[in-house]
Amino acid sequence: MVYYKDEVCLIRTLEYADVEEIVREERAQGWDANDEKYLRRLHDQEKGKCISLVAEYGHAVAGYVNLYFHSPAGPFTSFGYPEIMDFGVLEKYRRHGIGTRLMDTVEEVGFQSNDIICIGVGLHSGYGSAQRMYVKRGYIPDGSGVWYQDRVCEPYGVCRNDDDLVLYFSKQKCFT
C-alpha cells in the first residue's frame, strides 16, 4: 500500500524483498544489522499488530519506520497508545527530508486511531539527531525517567549507555 508519493519520494508498506536491501545498506554503514528485526516486523504486520513503512528515494530503500497500534513495552502499555518504533534513515539519504516525510506519514496513521502517540528514543549520541527531531515535532518526555531493558532505571541504578537505555515521549494530536 502506498501512503505518500511525490516526485522523488515514495512511502509504502514494507515488503519481504526490502529486507535484504535494508540489512545490506545498514551493514555498509557499519551497523550490526541482520534480517531478524525486519522479519519480526513483517510477521507482526501480517498479524495486524503494526504497520511497517519504507521510504524509497530514487527507487532505492532509504528509510523505514514502524507503528505498533498498542505500545508493546514501556510506560504507555496500559493506555493503548500507538507507538512509533525503529525509525531510521540510511546515512547516505539523510538531509533530503525523508525522515520528515516518514514521520509525517506515520503520525498521520497513528492519529487515526488515538489522540496520543508515543515513541522511545535511545540516549547515546547515535540518537542525537532523532532526539532533536522528536522535540521539534512536539514530543515531550512522559516523566517516568530513563528506562533500561524495558524497566524504569531506579535512581542511581546500574545501566549501560547502549540501545536499551531509553527515554519515552508522547505527542498529542493538534486539533485545528
ChimeraX commands (.cxc) that place a marker at each C-alpha (Angstrom):
marker #1 position 0.00,0.00,0.00 radius 0.5
marker #1 position 1.27,3.49,-0.86 radius 0.5
marker #1 position 0.90,6.13,1.87 radius 0.5
marker #1 position 2.75,9.04,0.26 radius 0.5
marker #1 position 4.20,9.88,-3.12 radius 0.5
marker #1 position 5.86,12.92,-4.64 radius 0.5
marker #1 position 8.36,13.40,-7.46 radius 0.5
marker #1 position 11.30,11.90,-5.52 radius 0.5
marker #1 position 9.94,10.02,-2.51 radius 0.5
marker #1 position 7.52,7.13,-2.11 radius 0.5
marker #1 position 6.35,5.79,1.26 radius 0.5
marker #1 position 4.79,2.35,1.18 radius 0.5
marker #1 position 4.33,-0.81,3.21 radius 0.5
marker #1 position 7.46,-2.84,3.91 radius 0.5
marker #1 position 7.79,-5.99,1.81 radius 0.5
marker #1 position 9.93,-9.10,2.23 radius 0.5
marker #1 position 12.01,-8.08,-0.78 radius 0.5
marker #1 position 13.11,-4.92,1.10 radius 0.5
marker #1 position 14.74,-6.73,4.00 radius 0.5
marker #1 position 17.91,-7.81,2.19 radius 0.5
marker #1 position 18.49,-4.30,0.82 radius 0.5
marker #1 position 17.99,-2.63,4.22 radius 0.5
marker #1 position 20.32,-5.06,6.00 radius 0.5
marker #1 position 22.99,-4.72,3.30 radius 0.5
marker #1 position 22.87,-0.90,3.49 radius 0.5
marker #1 position 22.94,-0.87,7.30 radius 0.5
marker #1 position 26.00,-3.16,7.33 radius 0.5
marker #1 position 27.67,-0.93,4.73 radius 0.5
marker #1 position 27.39,1.99,7.13 radius 0.5
marker #1 position 28.89,-0.04,9.97 radius 0.5
marker #1 position 25.78,-1.13,11.85 radius 0.5
marker #1 position 25.40,-4.59,13.37 radius 0.5
marker #1 position 22.38,-5.47,11.22 radius 0.5
marker #1 position 20.54,-8.68,10.46 radius 0.5
marker #1 position 17.19,-9.58,8.98 radius 0.5
marker #1 position 15.62,-10.82,12.25 radius 0.5
marker #1 position 14.21,-7.43,13.29 radius 0.5
marker #1 position 12.63,-6.76,9.90 radius 0.5
marker #1 position 11.20,-10.25,9.56 radius 0.5
marker #1 position 9.64,-9.83,13.03 radius 0.5
marker #1 position 8.10,-6.51,11.91 radius 0.5
marker #1 position 6.70,-8.16,8.78 radius 0.5
marker #1 position 5.27,-11.01,10.86 radius 0.5
marker #1 position 3.67,-8.51,13.27 radius 0.5
marker #1 position 2.30,-6.55,10.31 radius 0.5
marker #1 position 0.72,-9.70,8.90 radius 0.5
marker #1 position -0.90,-10.33,12.31 radius 0.5
marker #1 position -2.32,-6.78,12.35 radius 0.5
marker #1 position -0.20,-5.57,15.27 radius 0.5
marker #1 position 1.63,-2.86,13.32 radius 0.5
marker #1 position 2.33,-1.26,10.02 radius 0.5
marker #1 position 5.88,-1.18,8.73 radius 0.5
marker #1 position 6.71,1.53,6.25 radius 0.5
marker #1 position 9.67,2.14,3.96 radius 0.5
marker #1 position 10.65,5.26,2.11 radius 0.5
marker #1 position 12.04,4.95,-1.38 radius 0.5
marker #1 position 14.25,7.71,-2.71 radius 0.5
marker #1 position 15.16,7.37,-6.34 radius 0.5
marker #1 position 13.75,3.81,-6.36 radius 0.5
marker #1 position 16.07,2.67,-3.53 radius 0.5
marker #1 position 15.02,1.96,0.04 radius 0.5
marker #1 position 16.20,4.97,2.04 radius 0.5
marker #1 position 14.42,4.70,5.40 radius 0.5
marker #1 position 11.86,2.88,7.48 radius 0.5
marker #1 position 9.55,3.22,10.46 radius 0.5
marker #1 position 7.04,1.04,12.29 radius 0.5
marker #1 position 3.84,1.88,14.10 radius 0.5
marker #1 position 2.55,-0.58,16.67 radius 0.5
marker #1 position -1.15,0.03,17.26 radius 0.5
marker #1 position -0.75,-0.64,21.01 radius 0.5
marker #1 position 2.54,0.17,22.72 radius 0.5
marker #1 position 4.17,-3.20,23.46 radius 0.5
marker #1 position 6.54,-2.01,26.22 radius 0.5
marker #1 position 7.38,0.97,28.38 radius 0.5
marker #1 position 5.20,3.42,30.26 radius 0.5
marker #1 position 2.35,3.53,27.76 radius 0.5
marker #1 position 1.42,-0.17,27.54 radius 0.5
marker #1 position -1.69,0.10,29.71 radius 0.5
marker #1 position -3.05,3.12,27.81 radius 0.5
marker #1 position -3.33,1.51,24.38 radius 0.5
marker #1 position -1.48,4.32,22.63 radius 0.5
marker #1 position 0.16,3.61,19.29 radius 0.5
marker #1 position 3.96,3.59,19.44 radius 0.5
marker #1 position 6.42,4.55,16.74 radius 0.5
marker #1 position 9.38,2.14,16.69 radius 0.5
marker #1 position 12.62,1.64,14.78 radius 0.5
marker #1 position 12.60,4.88,12.84 radius 0.5
marker #1 position 15.67,5.26,10.67 radius 0.5
marker #1 position 17.01,6.88,7.55 radius 0.5
marker #1 position 20.10,5.37,5.95 radius 0.5
marker #1 position 23.05,7.75,6.29 radius 0.5
marker #1 position 23.56,8.36,2.57 radius 0.5
marker #1 position 19.94,9.53,2.24 radius 0.5
marker #1 position 19.85,11.91,5.19 radius 0.5
marker #1 position 19.22,15.64,4.77 radius 0.5
marker #1 position 16.73,15.11,1.92 radius 0.5
marker #1 position 13.54,15.39,4.00 radius 0.5
marker #1 position 12.95,11.65,4.04 radius 0.5
marker #1 position 12.78,11.45,7.84 radius 0.5
marker #1 position 10.25,14.27,7.94 radius 0.5
marker #1 position 8.09,12.57,5.31 radius 0.5
marker #1 position 8.25,9.26,7.17 radius 0.5
marker #1 position 7.34,10.88,10.49 radius 0.5
marker #1 position 4.51,12.90,8.93 radius 0.5
marker #1 position 3.10,9.72,7.43 radius 0.5
marker #1 position 3.41,7.50,10.49 radius 0.5
marker #1 position 1.95,10.20,12.75 radius 0.5
marker #1 position -1.00,10.65,10.40 radius 0.5
marker #1 position -1.70,6.91,10.57 radius 0.5
marker #1 position -1.23,6.82,14.35 radius 0.5
marker #1 position -3.55,9.74,14.97 radius 0.5
marker #1 position -6.32,7.98,13.05 radius 0.5
marker #1 position -6.75,5.60,16.00 radius 0.5
marker #1 position -5.78,7.72,19.00 radius 0.5
marker #1 position -5.21,11.35,20.02 radius 0.5
marker #1 position -1.84,10.46,21.59 radius 0.5
marker #1 position 1.09,8.60,20.07 radius 0.5
marker #1 position 4.33,7.67,21.78 radius 0.5
marker #1 position 7.93,6.87,20.99 radius 0.5
marker #1 position 11.01,5.69,22.85 radius 0.5
marker #1 position 14.41,7.08,21.93 radius 0.5
marker #1 position 17.87,5.89,22.85 radius 0.5
marker #1 position 20.06,8.21,24.86 radius 0.5
marker #1 position 23.54,7.71,23.41 radius 0.5
marker #1 position 24.95,10.13,20.85 radius 0.5
marker #1 position 23.93,7.93,17.91 radius 0.5
marker #1 position 20.36,9.00,18.61 radius 0.5
marker #1 position 21.17,12.73,18.88 radius 0.5
marker #1 position 19.53,13.81,15.63 radius 0.5
marker #1 position 16.43,11.75,16.40 radius 0.5
marker #1 position 16.22,13.25,19.90 radius 0.5
marker #1 position 16.28,16.76,18.45 radius 0.5
marker #1 position 13.76,15.86,15.74 radius 0.5
marker #1 position 11.22,14.49,18.22 radius 0.5
marker #1 position 11.38,17.59,20.41 radius 0.5
marker #1 position 10.99,19.86,17.36 radius 0.5
marker #1 position 7.97,17.81,16.32 radius 0.5
marker #1 position 6.27,18.37,19.67 radius 0.5
marker #1 position 7.08,15.19,21.58 radius 0.5
marker #1 position 7.51,15.62,25.34 radius 0.5
marker #1 position 9.05,13.23,27.88 radius 0.5
marker #1 position 6.47,11.15,29.73 radius 0.5
marker #1 position 8.01,11.88,33.15 radius 0.5
marker #1 position 8.78,8.29,34.17 radius 0.5
marker #1 position 12.53,8.81,33.78 radius 0.5
marker #1 position 15.03,6.67,31.97 radius 0.5
marker #1 position 14.19,3.07,31.10 radius 0.5
marker #1 position 16.76,0.32,30.78 radius 0.5
marker #1 position 16.00,-3.09,29.32 radius 0.5
marker #1 position 12.24,-2.43,29.43 radius 0.5
marker #1 position 12.15,-1.32,33.09 radius 0.5
marker #1 position 12.42,2.02,34.84 radius 0.5
marker #1 position 16.03,2.60,35.81 radius 0.5
marker #1 position 15.85,3.41,39.51 radius 0.5
marker #1 position 17.78,6.47,40.73 radius 0.5
marker #1 position 21.47,5.55,41.00 radius 0.5
marker #1 position 20.67,2.19,39.44 radius 0.5
marker #1 position 23.11,0.39,37.19 radius 0.5
marker #1 position 22.63,0.75,33.47 radius 0.5
marker #1 position 24.71,0.90,30.32 radius 0.5
marker #1 position 24.59,3.60,27.65 radius 0.5
marker #1 position 23.52,1.21,24.89 radius 0.5
marker #1 position 20.42,0.86,22.71 radius 0.5
marker #1 position 18.43,-0.41,25.72 radius 0.5
marker #1 position 18.76,2.91,27.59 radius 0.5
marker #1 position 15.63,4.80,26.51 radius 0.5
marker #1 position 13.55,7.86,27.30 radius 0.5
marker #1 position 9.87,7.75,26.32 radius 0.5
marker #1 position 7.99,10.66,24.75 radius 0.5
marker #1 position 4.42,11.28,23.70 radius 0.5
marker #1 position 2.69,13.71,21.39 radius 0.5
marker #1 position -0.90,14.84,21.42 radius 0.5
marker #1 position -2.81,15.38,18.22 radius 0.5
marker #1 position -3.35,19.02,17.38 radius 0.5
marker #1 position -6.95,19.91,16.72 radius 0.5
marker #1 position -7.15,22.89,14.38 radius 0.5
marker link #1:1,2 radius 0.2
marker link #1:2,3 radius 0.2
marker link #1:3,4 radius 0.2
marker link #1:4,5 radius 0.2
marker link #1:5,6 radius 0.2
marker link #1:6,7 radius 0.2
marker link #1:7,8 radius 0.2
marker link #1:8,9 radius 0.2
marker link #1:9,10 radius 0.2
marker link #1:10,11 radius 0.2
marker link #1:11,12 radius 0.2
marker link #1:12,13 radius 0.2
marker link #1:13,14 radius 0.2
marker link #1:14,15 radius 0.2
marker link #1:15,16 radius 0.2
marker link #1:16,17 radius 0.2
marker link #1:17,18 radius 0.2
marker link #1:18,19 radius 0.2
marker link #1:19,20 radius 0.2
marker link #1:20,21 radius 0.2
marker link #1:21,22 radius 0.2
marker link #1:22,23 radius 0.2
marker link #1:23,24 radius 0.2
marker link #1:24,25 radius 0.2
marker link #1:25,26 radius 0.2
marker link #1:26,27 radius 0.2
marker link #1:27,28 radius 0.2
marker link #1:28,29 radius 0.2
marker link #1:29,30 radius 0.2
marker link #1:30,31 radius 0.2
marker link #1:31,32 radius 0.2
marker link #1:32,33 radius 0.2
marker link #1:33,34 radius 0.2
marker link #1:34,35 radius 0.2
marker link #1:35,36 radius 0.2
marker link #1:36,37 radius 0.2
marker link #1:37,38 radius 0.2
marker link #1:38,39 radius 0.2
marker link #1:39,40 radius 0.2
marker link #1:40,41 radius 0.2
marker link #1:41,42 radius 0.2
marker link #1:42,43 radius 0.2
marker link #1:43,44 radius 0.2
marker link #1:44,45 radius 0.2
marker link #1:45,46 radius 0.2
marker link #1:46,47 radius 0.2
marker link #1:47,48 radius 0.2
marker link #1:48,49 radius 0.2
marker link #1:49,50 radius 0.2
marker link #1:50,51 radius 0.2
marker link #1:51,52 radius 0.2
marker link #1:52,53 radius 0.2
marker link #1:53,54 radius 0.2
marker link #1:54,55 radius 0.2
marker link #1:55,56 radius 0.2
marker link #1:56,57 radius 0.2
marker link #1:57,58 radius 0.2
marker link #1:58,59 radius 0.2
marker link #1:59,60 radius 0.2
marker link #1:60,61 radius 0.2
marker link #1:61,62 radius 0.2
marker link #1:62,63 radius 0.2
marker link #1:63,64 radius 0.2
marker link #1:64,65 radius 0.2
marker link #1:65,66 radius 0.2
marker link #1:66,67 radius 0.2
marker link #1:67,68 radius 0.2
marker link #1:68,69 radius 0.2
marker link #1:69,70 radius 0.2
marker link #1:70,71 radius 0.2
marker link #1:71,72 radius 0.2
marker link #1:72,73 radius 0.2
marker link #1:73,74 radius 0.2
marker link #1:74,75 radius 0.2
marker link #1:75,76 radius 0.2
marker link #1:76,77 radius 0.2
marker link #1:77,78 radius 0.2
marker link #1:78,79 radius 0.2
marker link #1:79,80 radius 0.2
marker link #1:80,81 radius 0.2
marker link #1:81,82 radius 0.2
marker link #1:82,83 radius 0.2
marker link #1:83,84 radius 0.2
marker link #1:84,85 radius 0.2
marker link #1:85,86 radius 0.2
marker link #1:86,87 radius 0.2
marker link #1:87,88 radius 0.2
marker link #1:88,89 radius 0.2
marker link #1:89,90 radius 0.2
marker link #1:90,91 radius 0.2
marker link #1:91,92 radius 0.2
marker link #1:92,93 radius 0.2
marker link #1:93,94 radius 0.2
marker link #1:94,95 radius 0.2
marker link #1:95,96 radius 0.2
marker link #1:96,97 radius 0.2
marker link #1:97,98 radius 0.2
marker link #1:98,99 radius 0.2
marker link #1:99,100 radius 0.2
marker link #1:100,101 radius 0.2
marker link #1:101,102 radius 0.2
marker link #1:102,103 radius 0.2
marker link #1:103,104 radius 0.2
marker link #1:104,105 radius 0.2
marker link #1:105,106 radius 0.2
marker link #1:106,107 radius 0.2
marker link #1:107,108 radius 0.2
marker link #1:108,109 radius 0.2
marker link #1:109,110 radius 0.2
marker link #1:110,111 radius 0.2
marker link #1:111,112 radius 0.2
marker link #1:112,113 radius 0.2
marker link #1:113,114 radius 0.2
marker link #1:114,115 radius 0.2
marker link #1:115,116 radius 0.2
marker link #1:116,117 radius 0.2
marker link #1:117,118 radius 0.2
marker link #1:118,119 radius 0.2
marker link #1:119,120 radius 0.2
marker link #1:120,121 radius 0.2
marker link #1:121,122 radius 0.2
marker link #1:122,123 radius 0.2
marker link #1:123,124 radius 0.2
marker link #1:124,125 radius 0.2
marker link #1:125,126 radius 0.2
marker link #1:126,127 radius 0.2
marker link #1:127,128 radius 0.2
marker link #1:128,129 radius 0.2
marker link #1:129,130 radius 0.2
marker link #1:130,131 radius 0.2
marker link #1:131,132 radius 0.2
marker link #1:132,133 radius 0.2
marker link #1:133,134 radius 0.2
marker link #1:134,135 radius 0.2
marker link #1:135,136 radius 0.2
marker link #1:136,137 radius 0.2
marker link #1:137,138 radius 0.2
marker link #1:138,139 radius 0.2
marker link #1:139,140 radius 0.2
marker link #1:140,141 radius 0.2
marker link #1:141,142 radius 0.2
marker link #1:142,143 radius 0.2
marker link #1:143,144 radius 0.2
marker link #1:144,145 radius 0.2
marker link #1:145,146 radius 0.2
marker link #1:146,147 radius 0.2
marker link #1:147,148 radius 0.2
marker link #1:148,149 radius 0.2
marker link #1:149,150 radius 0.2
marker link #1:150,151 radius 0.2
marker link #1:151,152 radius 0.2
marker link #1:152,153 radius 0.2
marker link #1:153,154 radius 0.2
marker link #1:154,155 radius 0.2
marker link #1:155,156 radius 0.2
marker link #1:156,157 radius 0.2
marker link #1:157,158 radius 0.2
marker link #1:158,159 radius 0.2
marker link #1:159,160 radius 0.2
marker link #1:160,161 radius 0.2
marker link #1:161,162 radius 0.2
marker link #1:162,163 radius 0.2
marker link #1:163,164 radius 0.2
marker link #1:164,165 radius 0.2
marker link #1:165,166 radius 0.2
marker link #1:166,167 radius 0.2
marker link #1:167,168 radius 0.2
marker link #1:168,169 radius 0.2
marker link #1:169,170 radius 0.2
marker link #1:170,171 radius 0.2
marker link #1:171,172 radius 0.2
marker link #1:172,173 radius 0.2
marker link #1:173,174 radius 0.2
marker link #1:174,175 radius 0.2
marker link #1:175,176 radius 0.2
view
